[in-house]
Structure formats: C-alpha cells, structure tokens
Amino acid sequence: MGEWAGVAIALASSSLGGTAAAITRYLVGGADPILLAILRWGIGFFCLLPCALMLGVRWPQRPDWPAVALLGVCFFGLFFILYNIAVSYTTAARASLALATLPLHTMVVGALLGVERLTARKITGVGIAVLGVAAALAAGLAQSPPGAWRGELIMTAAVFCMAFYNVLSRPLMQRSSALGFLTVGMGAGAVVLVLAGLVKGSFAALDHFATAQWIAGIYLGIGGGALAFILWVMALRRATPTRVANTMTVNPIAAALLAALLIGEPITPNLLVGLIAVFAGVWIATSETKPA
C-alpha cells in the first residue's frame, strides 16, 4: 500500500505539473525564464515556510544542509530556468513530452549510482507509458512552431537535473521530513533566482502584467509550485524513484488539455489512446511483487 499510495500521490503531482507547463506557455511571452521561475518558486516558498513552521517539521540535519541547498539550487534554479527556456521555443505538449522521458533518465541515474535495480517489468512499464505519450502527441508534431526541436533538446538535457534530484534526495528526506527538506531546497533555489532576477532586471516585466497574468502567476506558485512539489516529495518517501518518475508521463496530457483551453494548442483523438497507455504503463511498473 505504501508503494501504491506513493504512485497515486505522484500522479496528482504530475497532473499539477502539466497544468503548470500550460500556464508557463501562457505567460512566456510577457516574462523571461528567470521571472517565471521566481514566480513559481518564490510564491511556492512563501506558501511552504509558514506551513513548515506551524507544523514544527523536522528540518534537515546540520551536516546535510549544504547538500540539500545544492540540490535545491540545481533543481529549483537551473532545471526550471532551462524548463522555461524550452517552453518558450515549443508548445506545452511537446515540452512535456520531452519531460516525460524522466522515468528513463531516472532509471539510468539510479542504476549508475547503485540506488535501484532495474527489472524487466519496470522497463516494460516505463516503455509502454512513454510510447503512449508519444502516440498521443505524434499527430500534433507537424503543427509545431518553427525551431521547436531546440525546446525539446533543452528540455531533454534539463531532465537529467530532475533525475539526479529524484535519486539523491530520498536519503536526505529520510533523515529529516518531506516538508522540511522541500522548504530548505526550494528556499535556496528561490534566493538564487531572485538574485539572478535582480541582476538581469527581470522584475521590470511585472509592471506590464494584466489581471489574468497575475492570476496565472499566483497559480503557478501555489498549484504548480508549492502543492505539486509537496506531493512529489511525499511520493518519493513512499515509492522508488523510478516508479514516482513514471507518473511524469501524465504530465503532457494535462499540459495539452489546459493549453488547448488557454492558448488554443490543438488536441488530437490520439490523446485518449495515449492516456490509456500511460495508465497501463504505470500499473505494470508499479504492480511488481517484491521477492520474499
């Protein structure tokens, strides 16, 4: 039940992440990648910190703070700057399709670091889920923006940041608490982003934000930032990194549906077939029985 609970929580997190991709695509014309990351993680951090203080969470141990902060900077800083750059080149659905390769990256990183053993069932489940996403979005690839391949290439490179975060964060979380670990890491990433934004002058774009853009930015921080990653780290405490990462294949579906509503990105009938394949792949990868 612990594994299944972790996977269910990760599915909810990945769905929120997909909607955040669509919101990012909606905002990307009026804000640079650093400002978008600041909105997501600055607001997210200010949502997390009061909750962590009121709940009296167990913070990371003192020797772990440098590692937790470094992971936070690499993930909430570097990864999401690259993520926002990628979305500026391509559609939300295509960017999320590249992000859906996260399970493959996580399996490779986990195997290289000796954290997780690969099995035929895990590989099969991840393969079915990723192929399902590819089938769901293949019909729309021909209508992609010019030069969209740059976005997918940047996103694929960025996914390695998240794969290392998934694998390396679990032992640090187990020595503290999910919320304490997340708050420290997100805070470190937010501080670096704010400093970068001040140097680059990214905050000037806020003067031109309309009401709809402010609403989207606040949702990006609360839903796509704080809530999505509270659920993500909760999932990592309950399930293996590959099984959690496998739920990322839901991300492009959620991104495509919301992007169609917000900015008119096309949806194809293949999405339904892809969605079935996604959940089939998740079930195969997560239903493996453990040896006695």
N, C-alpha and C positions, 0 to 999 in steps of 0.2 A: 504493500500500500504506500510505503514511503516513496518508492520509485514512481508509481502512478500519480501520486499527489504532486511530486516534483514536475512531472511532464505536463500535468493539467495546468499548473501554475505557469510553467514556461509557455504554454500555448496562449494563455491570456496576455502574457508579457509580449510575445512576438506579434500578436494582433495589434496591441497598442503601438508597438514599434512600426508596424506597417502604416498605421494612420499617421504617425509622425513623419514618415517619408513623404506622404502626400502633402502634409502641412508644410514641410520644408520646401517641396517643389512649388507650392503656392506662394511662399514668402521669398523665394530665392531671387526674384527679380528686383526686390527692393532692399535687400540686405546682403552683405558679404558673408562668406562662410564662417568667419570668426564671430560676427554678431549673432548669427543663427545658433552657433554652439553656446554662446554666452546666454542667450535666451533660454535654451534648453536646460543647461546645467546650472546657471546662476539661479534661475527660478526654482529649479529642482532642488538645489542645495538648501535654499531658504525654506522650502517645504519640509525637507528631511530633518534639518537641525533641531527645530523645536520639538518634533516628534521624538527624536532620539534623546533629547534632554529630559523631556517629561516622562518617558518610559524608563529612564535610567538604564540604558543599554550597556552591554559590556563592550568597552572600547578595545581596539587592538592593543596588544601588549607593547610596551615601550620599544623593545628591540625590533618589532615588526613595523613600526611607523614608517621608516624610510621606504621599505618595500611596498607597503600599502599606498603611500603617497606617489611613488614612482609608477605603480600600476594605474593609479587614478589619472596621472598626467598623460601617460601613454594612451589610455583608453578614452577618457572623457575629453582630453585635449586633442592629441594627434589623430586618433581614429575619427573623431567626429568633424574635425576640420576637413580631412580627406573625404569623409562621407558627404559633407555639404558641397564640396567641390564637385564630386561625382554627380550628385543630383542636379547641379547646375548645367551639366553637359547633356543629360539624358532624361528620360521620363522616370517618374516614381516607380513604375512597374519594372522597368529594365534595371534600374539601380538596385531595386530589391531582389531581382532575380540573381544578380551578381552576389548580393549579400547572402542569398540562400545557399551558396556554396560553403557557408560557415561550418556545417557538420563535417564536410570533407577536410577542411583545414584543421578543425579541432581534433579529428581522429589522427591526422598526421602528426600534429604537435604533441598530442597525448602519447602517441606511440614513441615518438622521438625522445620524449622526456621520461618514458617508462612509467607513466601515471596510469594508463589504461590499456588493457589488452584488446586488440581487435578480434572480432569473431565474424564468421561468415554471415550470421544473421544481422548483426549491426550494419555491416557493409551493404547487405541486400536492402535493408530498410531505408538507409540513407540514400542509396542509389535510386530506389523507387520514388522517394519523396522529391529528390532533386529533379529527376526526369519528369515527374508530374508537373512541377513548376515550369520547366522548360516547355512542355507541351501546352500548358495553359497560356503561356505568353508568346509562343512562337508566331502565331498568326499576326501579332501586332508589331513584330520586329521590323517589317518592311516599312512601316509608317513612322519609324523612329526619327528624331531630329538629326540633322547633318552632324557628323563627327561624334555621334553618341558612343562610339566604341571607346573614346577616351574616358567617358564616365564609367563604363563597365571595367576598364582596365585599372583605373584608380581605385574603384570600389573593391576589386579583387585583391589588390595589394593591401588595402586597408583592412580587409577581413583577417589578415594574419594578426593584427593588433588584438582583435577581439578573441581570436582563438587562443593566443597566449594568456589573455586575461582570464578566459574561462578555465584554463588548465591550472594556472599558477595561483588563482585567487582562492581556490577551495580550501587548502590547508590553512591559509591566513584567516579565512572566515571561521573555520572550526576552532581556532584559538581565541576568537572574540565572539561577535554576533553578526548576523547578516546586516542589520541596520547600522550597527557601529562601523563595520567595515566599509559599507557603502557610503556613509556620510563622510568619513575621512577621505576616501578616494575621490568622491565627487567634489568635495571642498577643495582638495589640492588641484584637481583639474580646472575647477571654476576660477581659482585665483590666477593660475597661469593664463587662462583665456582672457580674463579681464585685463591683465597687464598687457597682453598682446593687442587687445582691442584698443586700449588707451594709446599705445604706441602707433598703431595703424590708423587711428581715427575712425574706428568702426561705428562708434556710438552716434555719429552725426546722422546716420540714416534714420534713427528713431524719430527725428523731427518731422519726417515726412510720412510716418505711419498713420493710416486711417484707422477707424474703429475696428473694422473687420480684421486688419492686420494685427492689432493689439490683442484681439480675442484669440486669433490663431497663435500668436507668440506665447500667450499665457497658457493655452492648451498644450503647446509644445513643451513647456517647462513642467506643468503639473502631470499631464497624462503621459506624454512621450518621454518625460524625464524622470520625475520622482516615482510615480506609480509603476511605470513599466520596469524600472530597474530595482525597485523594492521586490517586485515579483520575480525578477530574473535571479537575484542573489538568493532569494528564498528557494527557488528551484534548484540552484547549484548546490545548496546544502542537502537536498533530498534525493538528487539523482546524479548520475555520472555526467561529466562534461559533454560527451558525445550525444547522449540522449536529450539533454537540455538543448544543445545546439541544433539537434534535428528538427525541433519545433520551429526554427527560423524559416523553414520552407512555407509556413503560413504567412509570413511577412509580405511577400509580393501580392498575395491575394487581397489582403486588407488594403495594401497600398493602391492597387489597381482600382478597387471598388470606390475608395474615397476620392482618389484623383479624378475618376470619371465624373463624380458629382461636383468637385470644386473647380476643375480646370478643363473638363471635357476630354480627358485622355480616353481613348477607345477601349472598350471591353469586348472580348470575343467569347463565343459559346464554349470555347475550349477551357475557360476558367472552371466550369463545373466539373469537367473530366479531370482537370488538374487538381482540384480541391479533393476529389475522391482519392486520387493517387497519393496526395500529401498525407491524408489521414491513414491510408493503408500503410504507407512507409513508416509513419510514426508508430503505428501499432506493431508492425513487425520488429522494429528496432527496440521497442520497449517491453515486449512481451516475452523476451528470452528468459527462461528459468535458470536460476543460479544452481551450480552444482552443489550437491550435499556436502 
